[in-house]
Amino acid sequence: MLYGLLSFGKSFNPVKDIPDLSGKVIFVTGAVHGKPDLPAEVPFPAKTPDSFGHSILRAHITGNVGLGFESILQFAQHNPAHIYLGARSEAKGLAAITQIQTQLSSSHPAIVCPPISLILCDLASLSSVQTAAREFHRQEKRLDILMLNAGVMALPPAVTEEGYEVQFGTNHVGHALLTKLLLPTLLSTAAEGHDVRVVAVSSMGHFLAPFWRGIELATLKSPQASMSTWQRYGQSKLANILFVRELARRYPTLTCVAVHPGLVATNLYETFEQGILGVPNKIAKRIVYRSVQSGVCNQLWAAVAPVRKGEVVSGEYYTPVGVGGQGTAWATDDELAGKLWTWTEGELEGVQAE
């Protein structure tokens, strides 16, 4: 099993294969373009040790590797009613919207760009997520596509505002709360007969999760400093997969999937430029890395491919493009999915948008 390292999936051309999105409302997290701002409490040394004890450059990613940006750019070409961009930086979020509008008018002058609105949302802060959901509800009564694209990677031991391990708190807990708060709107949209999707951008990196337990639930409200950077990252990406798996089981009127975008040639993988992984990474760039335009196809496919024809199966994890069954054993562990759901619900109990 290659876990998505190499891609032999379906052909998907966003220009031709994304259908008309008339009437649809879309929310994409982490779509700013360029390097993100970081929470002040998270240190940013030039290098940090990897799990092998070598020094590697540390990259911080909040969905800004181009995939969220490119998703909105592609959606905007197919006549949606409104697109919402979730980002923690107002300046970068507004700049991204301007860039999308400019790029669209330049490359497709005949297309009228749909409304694109910024919603400030720092996934490392539950109060910020609450405010974001409240702002969305103030503007909308419908939500057709929720794309959970934002995330962080390869951070040193740290915690979020509420005390969760920073990668898990951002990649899973923040997105889980956003989904919970937007769930009534997702369900009411589905009840009106619309095709509603939740797409979580995970990673083949979920195979780095602790092999003995998958997710260290007992110590998530700590920096988990005894675990390697990559184990902490891997469990957060595994949580993305298990969360949508359980979400799909509990809410069958929604189509919920997790995706791996492939190895995308962005600043995400600059993390590996130093140390033991430097040479293999440079070789991989020439052989298996994908452009952002190619890498975005899997999450776009998951957002629009037909469910009735059996192309998309709710609860599944897909590698590019549309290839199921590529996760680890933990990724299909329903018992662990249930435990994660129970833990998450317990942590978020009483947190409401209003």
C-alpha positions, 0 to 999 in steps of 0.5 A: 500500500502506497498511502497516496505516495503515487497517484493512479486515480481518476481523471479530473479536470476542474474546468470541465468536471465541476458542474454548475454551482448555481445557488450553492454556498461554500465555506473554505478554511485556510485559503490565504496565499503566502506564509501565514502569521503565527500565534505569538505563543508558538516559538519559531526557531529557524530549525527544529529536530525531527524524529531522527534527531536531525535538524530540519527547517520547520514550515508552518502551514495554515492551509495557505500552501495554495490548495484552499486558494486554488479551490476557491479560484476553481469554484468561483468559475462555476457560478456559486451563490457565495464563497466564504474564506476562513482565515486568521489574518484579515490582511492576508484574507482580503489580499487573497480575495483580491488576488482571486478576483484579479486572476479570474477577471484576467484569465476568464473575463467573460465570467462574473466573479461570485461574492467572496467574503472573508470570515476571520477564524483562528482554529487555535482559538475556540472563541475565534471559531465561535465568532466565525460561526456566528458571523456565518449564521448572520449572513447565511441560512444555507451551506452546501460545501464545507471544506476543512482545508486549513492546518498546521504542520511540524510545530514544536511542542506547544498548546493552543489557547485552550491547552490542546497540543497545538497541531491537534488543537488546530487541525482537529479540535478547531475544525470539529467545533466549526463543523459542530456549529455549522451542522444545523445549517448543513443538515437543514440544507440537506433536508431541502434536497440539496447535495451537501458535502463536508470535505476534510483535507487530511494527509498520507502523513496520518501513517505517522500517528503513534502505531500503538494507539493511533491517537494519545487521547489521554494527554491531548491537553498538553504539549505532548513533548515526549512524542515526536513532531511527526507523531503529533502531526500524524495523529492530527491527520488521522483525527481528520479521517476518523472525524468525517468517518464518524460524522458520515455514520451519524449524519447519513444525509450529508456526504463527508469524506477525507482526502489526501492531496498528494505530494504537492510542490509547495512550501509545505514540503520545504520542511524536508529540505534539511537533514536526513530527508533532504536528498530524498525530498529533492528526488521526489520533487522531480518524480512524484510531486504535483503542482498546486493545480494538480494537487487541488483536484482530489478535494475538488473531486470530493466536493462535486463528484456524483454520489448517486453513481457511487463515485463518492462514498460518505465516510471514505478517505481518498488519495488522488484522485478518488482512490479509496482504501489507501489508509492505515488500519487505524484510519478504518478503526470504528472503535477509535473513531467512536472514542475520538467522537466521544472525547471531542464532544466532551471537550466541546460540550456547551460551546455554542455559536450564539 
